[in-house]
Amino acid sequence: MKNRNLIVTSILGMLTVVFGAFGVHSLKEILSHEALNSFETAVRYQMYHVIVLLLVNMYGNFSAKTKNNISLLFFIGILFFSGSIYAISMANIPAKSIWFITPLGGLILILGWIKLSISFFKDK
């Protein structure tokens, strides 16, 4: 599948809109102000990284391997960072039981940005 990264990215983009709309229209009455802010942070970070993923995977000077490595870091980072916040907010999973997943996702997102920076630096 030639455009696997773009397919996954577009699905993540669609899910971002779905989660954002769900948060605004359905969770507003259910979640505390703090929990809703956390949920909105997860949606925002997911969208930021979806946009970056689109740009990375359409950038012509990166090899397929570089695009795949950067994409994998961002995919996993989104899953861990935003996914754990969604789980805490929507599934009512106690934050104490998965406390380490959110910062781990943030770290993986940072690693994705580092890999992206290095890749641009090496770009000829």
VEXFI-104712 format. One record per residue: y negated, x negated, z negated of N, C-alpha, C, O in turn; residue in three letters. Coordinates in steps of 0.02 Angstrom, whole numbers. Each point is the difference from the previous one (the first is absolute). Layout:
REM residues N
[bami [Y, X, Z], [Y, X, Z], [Y, X, Z], [Y, X, Z], "ala"]
...
END
This chain:
REM residues 124
[bami [58, -42, 0], [-58, 42, 0], [-62, -45, 0], [-15, -33, -50], "met"]
[bami [-19, 32, 105], [-55, -46, 10], [-59, 12, -48], [-29, -48, -25], "lys"]
[bami [12, 109, 13], [-59, 16, -41], [18, 27, -69], [-34, 44, -26], "asn"]
[bami [88, -70, -4], [23, 23, -65], [-55, -1, -52], [-9, 48, -38], "arg"]
[bami [-29, -103, 35], [-53, -5, -49], [-53, 53, 10], [-26, 29, -49], "asn"]
[bami [9, -15, 111], [-51, 51, 14], [26, 70, -15], [-38, 44, -21], "leu"]
[bami [103, -33, 31], [29, 65, -16], [-2, 11, -76], [-21, 53, -23], "ile"]
[bami [43, -103, -15], [-1, 5, -73], [-72, 8, -24], [-14, 41, -45], "val"]
[bami [-32, -78, 74], [-71, 4, -19], [-28, 69, 13], [-36, 27, -42], "thr"]
[bami [53, 2, 100], [-27, 67, 15], [29, 52, -47], [-34, 48, -19], "ser"]
[bami [97, -56, -1], [30, 46, -49], [-35, -8, -68], [-15, 50, -33], "ile"]
[bami [2, -112, 14], [-36, -11, -63], [-71, 29, 3], [-24, 27, -49], "leu"]
[bami [-8, -31, 107], [-66, 30, 9], [3, 76, -8], [-43, 29, -34], "gly"]
[bami [93, 1, 65], [8, 73, -6], [13, 19, -73], [-28, 49, -25], "met"]
[bami [70, -87, -9], [14, 14, -70], [-62, -8, -44], [-9, 36, -50], "leu"]
[bami [-34, -83, 69], [-62, -9, -38], [-43, 63, 3], [-27, 22, -50], "thr"]
[bami [22, 7, 109], [-39, 61, 8], [33, 57, -38], [-34, 39, -33], "val"]
[bami [100, -34, 37], [36, 53, -36], [-10, -7, -75], [-16, 49, -34], "val"]
[bami [25, -110, 8], [-9, -11, -72], [-72, 12, -22], [-12, 28, -53], "phe"]
[bami [-35, -50, 94], [-70, 11, -16], [-17, 74, -4], [-33, 22, -47], "gly"]
[bami [56, 16, 96], [-13, 72, 0], [36, 34, -59], [-27, 44, -32], "ala"]
[bami [88, -65, 20], [39, 27, -56], [-36, -13, -66], [-4, 44, -43], "phe"]
[bami [-22, -104, 35], [-35, -18, -61], [-62, 42, -11], [-11, 25, -55], "gly"]
[bami [-28, -17, 108], [-62, 38, -6], [13, 74, -11], [-34, 32, -41], "val"]
[bami [83, -4, 76], [10, 72, -2], [51, 24, -52], [-5, 57, -23], "his"]
[bami [53, -99, 5], [53, 24, -44], [-1, -34, -69], [16, 32, -50], "ser"]
[bami [-33, -95, 48], [4, -36, -63], [-63, 4, -43], [0, -16, -59], "leu"]
[bami [-54, 38, 90], [-65, 4, -34], [4, 41, -64], [-31, -17, -51], "lys"]
[bami [69, 71, 53], [6, 45, -58], [54, -22, -49], [2, 22, -57], "glu"]
[bami [42, -66, 80], [58, -19, -40], [-11, -65, -38], [18, -6, -59], "ile"]
[bami [-46, -44, 93], [-7, -67, -29], [-64, -7, -40], [-50, 33, 12], "leu"]
[bami [53, -78, -60], [-60, -18, -37], [-47, -37, 47], [20, -22, 54], "ser"]
[bami [-83, 16, -73], [-49, -36, 40], [23, -72, 12], [-6, -25, 56], "his"]
[bami [32, -7, -107], [24, -69, 6], [59, -6, 47], [2, -45, 42], "glu"]
[bami [46, 91, -48], [58, -1, 44], [-19, 14, 73], [27, -31, 46], "ala"]
[bami [-74, 77, -36], [-23, 15, 68], [-36, -60, 30], [8, -14, 59], "leu"]
[bami [-47, -22, -99], [-33, -62, 24], [52, -52, 20], [-9, -33, 51], "asn"]
[bami [62, 26, -90], [53, -47, 18], [33, 20, 65], [13, -42, 43], "ser"]
[bami [1, 107, -36], [31, 26, 61], [-45, -15, 61], [24, -23, 51], "phe"]
[bami [-89, 35, -58], [-47, -13, 54], [-4, -74, 16], [-8, -18, 59], "glu"]
[bami [15, -25, -109], [2, -72, 12], [61, -18, 43], [-5, -41, 46], "thr"]
[bami [62, 70, -62], [61, -12, 39], [-9, 21, 73], [19, -37, 45], "ala"]
[bami [-50, 95, -35], [-12, 24, 69], [-47, -47, 36], [12, -17, 58], "val"]
[bami [-66, -3, -91], [-49, -44, 30], [30, -67, 20], [-10, -24, 56], "arg"]
[bami [47, -7, -102], [31, -64, 15], [51, 6, 57], [6, -45, 41], "tyr"]
[bami [31, 100, -40], [47, 10, 54], [-37, 3, 67], [22, -31, 48], "gln"]
[bami [-76, 69, -45], [-37, 6, 63], [-31, -66, 21], [2, -18, 59], "met"]
[bami [-30, -20, -106], [-28, -65, 17], [53, -44, 34], [-13, -32, 50], "tyr"]
[bami [72, 33, -78], [52, -44, 26], [31, 26, 65], [24, -38, 41], "his"]
[bami [-25, 104, -32], [22, 29, 64], [-47, -24, 55], [22, -18, 55], "val"]
[bami [-87, 20, -68], [-48, -22, 50], [10, -74, 17], [-1, -19, 59], "ile"]
[bami [12, -22, -110], [12, -71, 12], [65, -10, 39], [3, -41, 46], "val"]
[bami [48, 80, -63], [63, -6, 37], [-8, 18, 73], [29, -33, 44], "leu"]
[bami [-69, 84, -29], [-13, 16, 70], [-33, -58, 36], [21, -19, 55], "leu"]
[bami [-71, -11, -86], [-35, -56, 31], [45, -60, 8], [1, -32, 53], "leu"]
[bami [38, 15, -104], [45, -57, 3], [50, 8, 57], [12, -46, 39], "val"]
[bami [17, 106, -35], [53, 10, 50], [-26, 11, 71], [40, -1, 47], "asn"]
[bami [-104, 10, -40], [-29, 4, 67], [-34, -65, 20], [-20, -8, 58], "met"]
[bami [14, -38, -104], [-32, -64, 13], [46, -42, 45], [58, -12, -17], "tyr"]
[bami [-84, -9, 72], [42, -33, 51], [16, -73, -13], [46, -27, 31], "gly"]
[bami [-81, -6, -77], [11, -72, -10], [53, -16, -52], [17, -59, -8], "asn"]
[bami [8, 109, -28], [53, -13, -48], [68, 9, 33], [9, 44, 42], "phe"]
[bami [38, -86, -62], [69, 8, 25], [31, 61, -33], [-25, 26, -50], "ser"]
[bami [80, -3, 79], [36, 57, -29], [23, -17, -71], [-2, 43, -44], "ala"]
[bami [23, -104, 34], [24, -21, -67], [-57, 4, -51], [10, 24, -56], "lys"]
[bami [-70, -47, 74], [-57, 3, -44], [-18, 72, -16], [-12, 17, -57], "thr"]
[bami [10, 25, 109], [-15, 71, -11], [51, 32, -46], [-17, 39, -44], "lys"]
[bami [81, -56, 54], [53, 28, -41], [-6, -23, -73], [10, 40, -45], "asn"]
[bami [-26, -103, 35], [-7, -26, -69], [-58, 32, -36], [6, 21, -58], "asn"]
[bami [-63, -17, 91], [-59, 32, -31], [15, 74, -12], [-15, 26, -54], "ile"]
[bami [43, 7, 103], [16, 72, -7], [48, 12, -58], [-10, 47, -39], "ser"]
[bami [61, -88, 34], [49, 10, -54], [-33, -6, -68], [13, 40, -45], "leu"]
[bami [-56, -90, 37], [-36, -7, -64], [-42, 61, -15], [0, 25, -56], "leu"]
[bami [-37, 0, 106], [-41, 59, -11], [42, 62, -11], [-17, 42, -41], "phe"]
[bami [72, -34, 78], [43, 58, -9], [28, 2, -72], [-3, 52, -33], "phe"]
[bami [29, -108, 11], [28, -3, -68], [-55, 8, -52], [9, 35, -50], "ile"]
[bami [-67, -66, 62], [-56, 7, -46], [-22, 72, -7], [-12, 24, -55], "gly"]
[bami [6, 11, 111], [-19, 71, -2], [53, 41, -38], [-17, 41, -42], "ile"]
[bami [80, -54, 57], [54, 37, -33], [-3, -10, -76], [3, 48, -38], "leu"]
[bami [-10, -111, 16], [0, -14, -71], [-66, 22, -33], [2, 33, -52], "phe"]
[bami [-59, -51, 82], [-64, 16, -32], [-14, 74, 3], [-3, 34, -52], "phe"]
[bami [-7, -7, 112], [-16, 70, 6], [58, 44, -21], [-9, 51, -34], "ser"]
[bami [69, -70, 55], [59, 40, -17], [11, 9, -74], [18, 54, -22], "gly"]
[bami [-29, -107, -17], [9, 6, -72], [-53, 46, -30], [14, 38, -47], "ser"]
[bami [-75, -41, 73], [-53, 44, -25], [15, 72, 19], [-11, 46, -40], "ile"]
[bami [37, -34, 100], [19, 67, 20], [56, 26, -47], [-1, 58, -21], "tyr"]
[bami [49, -101, 7], [55, 20, -43], [-24, 18, -70], [22, 49, -29], "ala"]
[bami [-67, -89, 2], [-27, 14, -66], [-39, 65, 0], [5, 40, -46], "ile"]
[bami [-45, -30, 99], [-43, 60, 4], [38, 63, 16], [-7, 50, -35], "ser"]
[bami [47, -51, 88], [31, 61, 26], [68, 15, -32], [16, 58, -12], "met"]
[bami [24, -109, -1], [67, 12, -26], [0, -3, -76], [52, 8, -32], "ala"]
[bami [-111, -20, 4], [-6, -4, -73], [47, -52, -31], [25, 9, -56], "asn"]
[bami [-14, -63, 92], [39, -55, -26], [-44, -38, -49], [-56, -18, 17], "ile"]
[bami [81, 5, -78], [-42, -36, -49], [-20, -69, 26], [43, -39, 23], "pro"]
[bami [-107, 23, -28], [-25, -64, 24], [35, -58, -35], [10, -53, 30], "ala"]
[bami [9, 63, -93], [34, -53, -38], [66, -20, 31], [22, -57, -8], "lys"]
[bami [11, 103, 43], [66, -15, 28], [-4, -41, 65], [48, -33, 19], "ser"]
[bami [-106, 36, 16], [-6, -38, 62], [-65, -40, 1], [-28, -13, 54], "ile"]
[bami [3, -7, -112], [-65, -33, -6], [-6, -62, 43], [-55, -15, 24], "trp"]
[bami [109, -21, -12], [-2, -63, 37], [-4, 9, 75], [-18, -48, 35], "phe"]
[bami [34, 106, -9], [4, 10, 72], [-69, 1, 32], [-10, -29, 54], "ile"]
[bami [-39, 61, -86], [-67, 5, 29], [-32, -69, 7], [-23, -16, 55], "thr"]
[bami [21, -26, -107], [-30, -66, 9], [41, -44, 47], [-28, -43, 35], "pro"]
[bami [94, 52, -33], [41, -37, 48], [-20, 19, 71], [-4, -43, 44], "leu"]
[bami [-7, 108, -32], [-23, 23, 66], [-67, -30, 17], [-12, -20, 57], "gly"]
[bami [-33, 17, -106], [-65, -31, 11], [6, -73, 18], [-35, -25, 44], "gly"]
[bami [80, -10, -78], [12, -71, 15], [27, -8, 71], [-20, -46, 36], "leu"]
[bami [65, 89, -16], [28, -4, 68], [-54, 15, 52], [0, -32, 53], "ile"]
[bami [-45, 79, -68], [-56, 12, 46], [-44, -62, 5], [-23, -17, 55], "leu"]
[bami [10, -15, -111], [-39, -62, 1], [35, -53, 42], [-33, -36, 38], "ile"]
[bami [98, 30, -45], [38, -48, 40], [-6, 16, 75], [-3, -45, 41], "leu"]
[bami [2, 110, -25], [-10, 20, 69], [-67, -23, 26], [-5, -23, 57], "gly"]
[bami [-47, 30, -97], [-67, -23, 20], [-2, -76, 6], [-34, -26, 45], "trp"]
[bami [69, -9, -89], [3, -73, 5], [35, -20, 65], [-24, -44, 36], "ile"]
[bami [80, 77, -21], [37, -15, 62], [-44, 15, 60], [0, -37, 49], "lys"]
[bami [-38, 92, -52], [-45, 17, 55], [-54, -54, 8], [-15, -20, 56], "leu"]
[bami [-14, -2, -111], [-51, -52, 3], [27, -65, 29], [-32, -31, 43], "ser"]
[bami [90, 11, -65], [32, -61, 26], [14, 7, 74], [-10, -46, 39], "ile"]
[bami [34, 106, -19], [15, 12, 70], [-62, -4, 44], [3, -28, 55], "ser"]
[bami [-59, 55, -78], [-62, -7, 37], [-24, -72, 2], [-26, -23, 50], "phe"]
[bami [36, -12, -105], [-20, -70, -3], [39, -42, 51], [-28, -44, 32], "phe"]
[bami [92, 59, -25], [44, -36, 45], [-8, 23, 73], [21, -35, 47], "lys"]
[bami [-51, 94, -37], [-9, 29, 66], [-40, -47, 44], [-52, -25, -20], "asp"]
[bami [75, 15, 81], [-33, -47, 45], [-45, 36, 49], [-32, -31, 41], "lys"]
END
